[in-house]
Amino acid sequence: NAGVTQTPKFQVLKTGQSMTLQCAQDMNHEYMSWYRQDPGMGLRLIHYSVGAGITDQGEVPNGYNVSRSTTEDFPLRLLSAAPSQTSVYFCASSYATNEKLFFGSGTQLSVL
Amino acid sequence: AQSVTQPDIHITVSEGASLELRCNYSYGATPYLFWYVQSPGQGLQLLLKYFSGDTLVQGIKGFEAEFKRSQSSFNLRKPSVHWSDAAEYFCAVGRSGYSTLTFGKGTMLLVSP
């Protein structure tokens, strides 16, 4: 059982480039979410999904897009990367509301 | 909106000494409260969770937390710290009916020999 898998683990982008951070879970969880972690800021919610076809914005959604076409996958897209998006990104899933979040191991992104 | 405050950015504890990490939350209703731990370069692991019932919650790795509604606090404790407990600890609050969490800014625990 792999849990929550994030790829890539590390990525360097130039300002203005686009990319997709991948997140997949094999636990049949309906709820998935993306957080970014910055030093001294804790984790902040970017976008979340309550099931296939349903997404919503979190605390810091600007500059990011998401879609949820399957239960398993929840990719995060950066359309035009900016240095302010340099961060560690975590994907999480859960089987119900108000239950434990299962986290991936993170993607460390640097935007130059 | 809900919020979480972890007043201590860093704490240093001697190995074998007791530990208390502070967490204060703001939420209008009964909160769902969590403590997570993050080792360097790793994802987050759940230590314990509280919603209702006994206000003293037992978690993994010998940790416990006490919910005090009057103080809006959910402090994490451990009687005897081990070197392997050195990590960053996050308190988080969840809204009823939601799967997402609001995290505090974290407390980095350093364990001295």
HADDOCK unambig.tbl for C-alpha pairs under 7 A between the chains (distance, minus, plus):
assign (segid A and resid 31 and name CA) (segid B and resid 99 and name CA) 6.46 0.50 0.50
assign (segid A and resid 40 and name CA) (segid B and resid 105 and name CA) 5.72 0.50 0.50
assign (segid A and resid 41 and name CA) (segid B and resid 105 and name CA) 4.85 0.50 0.50
assign (segid A and resid 42 and name CA) (segid B and resid 103 and name CA) 6.12 0.50 0.50
assign (segid A and resid 42 and name CA) (segid B and resid 104 and name CA) 5.71 0.50 0.50
assign (segid A and resid 42 and name CA) (segid B and resid 105 and name CA) 3.82 0.50 0.50
assign (segid A and resid 42 and name CA) (segid B and resid 106 and name CA) 5.73 0.50 0.50
assign (segid A and resid 43 and name CA) (segid B and resid 103 and name CA) 5.83 0.50 0.50
assign (segid A and resid 94 and name CA) (segid B and resid 99 and name CA) 6.91 0.50 0.50
assign (segid A and resid 96 and name CA) (segid B and resid 99 and name CA) 6.62 0.50 0.50
assign (segid A and resid 97 and name CA) (segid B and resid 97 and name CA) 5.46 0.50 0.50
assign (segid A and resid 97 and name CA) (segid B and resid 98 and name CA) 4.91 0.50 0.50
assign (segid A and resid 97 and name CA) (segid B and resid 99 and name CA) 4.12 0.50 0.50
assign (segid A and resid 98 and name CA) (segid B and resid 32 and name CA) 6.69 0.50 0.50
assign (segid A and resid 98 and name CA) (segid B and resid 94 and name CA) 6.32 0.50 0.50
assign (segid A and resid 98 and name CA) (segid B and resid 96 and name CA) 6.52 0.50 0.50
assign (segid A and resid 98 and name CA) (segid B and resid 97 and name CA) 6.49 0.50 0.50
assign (segid A and resid 98 and name CA) (segid B and resid 98 and name CA) 5.96 0.50 0.50
assign (segid A and resid 98 and name CA) (segid B and resid 99 and name CA) 5.26 0.50 0.50
assign (segid A and resid 99 and name CA) (segid B and resid 99 and name CA) 6.88 0.50 0.50
assign (segid A and resid 103 and name CA) (segid B and resid 43 and name CA) 5.88 0.50 0.50
assign (segid A and resid 103 and name CA) (segid B and resid 44 and name CA) 6.02 0.50 0.50
assign (segid A and resid 104 and name CA) (segid B and resid 43 and name CA) 5.92 0.50 0.50
assign (segid A and resid 105 and name CA) (segid B and resid 42 and name CA) 5.55 0.50 0.50
assign (segid A and resid 105 and name CA) (segid B and resid 43 and name CA) 4.46 0.50 0.50
assign (segid A and resid 106 and name CA) (segid B and resid 43 and name CA) 6.28 0.50 0.50
